[in-house]
Amino acid sequence: MLDQDDDDLRIVLGVIFGVIALVIGLVIGLGVHVTHKPKAPMAVVVEEVFAEVEPQGDALVKVYFAVGEATVTPEALATLEQVKAALAEKDGAIVLLSGFHDETGGAAVNAEVSKGRAKAVKEALIGVGVPGEKVLLRKPAITLGGESPEEARRVEIRVQMH
């Protein structure tokens, strides 16, 4: 009878070890599957690069903004046709944008607001038909500017030779 109990115990232990081996195999297999699963493509963020181009002459157009805003107004959109026409008249010319801000807010925030304003004007120019590769953003040496806070919150647009 002892042999019968030993055989039963071996069968039970064999089944238990078999189940344990199966569970371990499934966990390892699942882990390998998850770690080698193709990942979704990551979004590519293209950072706008400032051009090292010196401004030439006076600004053709100045686009003004409200405090902390970077939205191009409908009135400003109407003036962008002048830029498109001036660019068409000068073969090989570029459009140079420089963003400015007033004294309200911190330096880091103001730098981002100026950059956002210049990007908004670039997008608006592209929207009226100016080729995007012809529009360059320039980081101004001094971003504070103007006789009044309203004058300081602007983007200057120049059409000039590169």
NORBEL-V161360 format. One record per backbone hydrogen bond with DSSP energy under -0.5 kcal/mol. CO is the residue of the C=O (numbers start at 0). NH is the residue of the N-H. If there is no record, write none. Layout:
BEGIN
co->CO nh->NH
co->CO nh->NH
END
This chain:
BEGIN
co->0 nh->4
co->1 nh->5
co->2 nh->6
co->3 nh->7
co->4 nh->8
co->5 nh->9
co->6 nh->10
co->7 nh->11
co->8 nh->12
co->9 nh->13
co->10 nh->14
co->11 nh->15
co->12 nh->16
co->13 nh->17
co->14 nh->18
co->15 nh->19
co->16 nh->20
co->17 nh->21
co->18 nh->22
co->19 nh->23
co->20 nh->24
co->21 nh->25
co->22 nh->26
co->23 nh->27
co->24 nh->28
co->25 nh->29
co->26 nh->30
co->27 nh->31
co->28 nh->32
co->29 nh->33
co->30 nh->34
co->31 nh->35
co->33 nh->36
co->42 nh->44
co->43 nh->45
co->44 nh->46
co->48 nh->136
co->50 nh->52
co->50 nh->138
co->60 nh->156
co->61 nh->63
co->62 nh->154
co->65 nh->68
co->69 nh->71
co->72 nh->76
co->73 nh->77
co->74 nh->78
co->75 nh->78
co->75 nh->79
co->76 nh->79
co->77 nh->80
co->78 nh->81
co->78 nh->82
co->79 nh->83
co->80 nh->84
co->81 nh->85
co->82 nh->86
co->83 nh->87
co->84 nh->88
co->85 nh->89
co->88 nh->90
co->89 nh->92
co->91 nh->161
co->93 nh->95
co->93 nh->159
co->94 nh->96
co->94 nh->135
co->95 nh->157
co->96 nh->137
co->97 nh->155
co->100 nh->144
co->105 nh->109
co->106 nh->110
co->107 nh->111
co->108 nh->112
co->109 nh->113
co->110 nh->114
co->111 nh->115
co->112 nh->116
co->113 nh->117
co->114 nh->118
co->115 nh->119
co->116 nh->120
co->117 nh->121
co->118 nh->122
co->119 nh->123
co->120 nh->124
co->121 nh->125
co->122 nh->126
co->123 nh->127
co->124 nh->127
co->124 nh->129
co->125 nh->128
co->130 nh->133
co->131 nh->134
co->133 nh->94
co->133 nh->135
co->135 nh->96
co->136 nh->50
co->137 nh->98
co->137 nh->139
co->142 nh->100
co->147 nh->151
co->148 nh->152
co->151 nh->153
co->152 nh->64
co->153 nh->99
co->154 nh->62
co->155 nh->97
co->155 nh->157
co->156 nh->59
co->156 nh->60
co->157 nh->95
co->157 nh->159
co->159 nh->93
END
